[in-house]
Amino acid sequence: MSTWQRVCDVTALEGNVIKEFDVEGKKLAVVRAGGEVFAFPLRCPHMDEPLSTGMCDGETLTCSFHLWQWNLKSGKSTGDAEVDLLKYPVKEESGGVFVDLATELRYD
C-alpha cells in the first residue's frame, strides 16, 4: 500500500502562501517557496498555533503568533525556535502535490 497521498493540484499553491490541508486525517501546512513544495504538521511546536497563518519569506517560515522561525529546506531553527520543524517528504507528479504520510510526525 502506498503511503504517498495526493494533497492538491500544483496550481493550488501560490508562491509563499501557506495553505492548510487535511489528508487522511492529518492536518498539514503546505507551501511553495523558491520553486519547491514543503509540507509539515499544521501546528507550531511552540504553542500549538496553526502555521497556516504564518509568513514565508524566501526559505524562512515564521509563526505569526510568537515569531519562531525555521529554514524550510532544512527544518532547522533560524531564530528563537527551540525545536526544529518536522517535515513530510513531498513530490510533484502529474500536476499534483503528494506527501508521504508513512511516518507520524509529532512534537513531544
N, C-alpha and C positions, 0 to 999 in steps of 0.2 A: 504494500500500500504506500502510495506516495505521500510524503509529508509536505510537499510544496502545495500551497493553496493560493488561488488567484485572489488578489486584493482589489484590483481595479484596472481600468484601461490606463495606459501610459498617459493619454491625453487628459486624464482627470487630475494629474499633478501639475500644478503651476509652479514656476520657479520660486523656491524658497518659502512656499506656503505649506505649513504643517497641517496635514489633514488627519482626521480620526476615522478609524475603521474598526468594525467588529468582524473578525474572521474566525470561524469555528469556535465562537465563544470567547476568543481572546481579543482584548481591546488593544489596538495598535495605534501608534502615531507614525505617519509616513510622510517623507518629504523628498522632493527632488532638488538637489543643490549641486552646482558645478557639473551638471550633466549626469550625475549619479543619483540613484534612489537609495534611501536609507529607511529602515524600519526598526522600531524599538517599542518597548512596553509604553502604553499610554501615560501611566502615572509616573510623576517625578519621584526619584528615590529619596528625596529630602522630606517633603511634607505631603506626598501622595496627591499633588495637584496635577491636573491634566497638562501634559506637554504640548497638546494641540493648540493651546493658547499662547505658546511661546513664540520666540522670534528666531529666525535663521538668517544669519549674515555670512555669506560665503560658506565656509566649512564649520562655523561656530553656531551651536544651538544654545539658546538662552531660555531658561524657565522664566516666565513672566511674573511669577509670584515671589521668588526670593533671589532671582538673578544668578542662580547656579549656571555654569557654562561647561560645555563639552565640545570636543572636536568630533565632528560627525564621522570622519573616516576611521579614527582610532577608538573612539568612545572614551578617551581619556579626558579628565578634568582639565580645563584651561583657566580656571578661576578659583572661586571659593568652594566649588563642589568637593565634597569629601568622599564621594562614591563615583566610580566610573559608570558610564552609561552602557547598559546592556543592549546589544543589537541582534536582530534576526538576520540571517543570510537572505539576500534579495537577488532576484534575477528578473530581467526583462525578456519576454518571449512572446512572439506572435501578437504584438501590440498590447500585451498585458504585463502587469507587475505581479510577481509571485513571491511569496515569503515562505521560508522553510520553518514550520512550526514544530519540528521534531523535538526540540529542547524547550522545556519550560523555563522561561526567564523570570526570575523573581529576585527582588531585593529583600534580603532577610536581615 
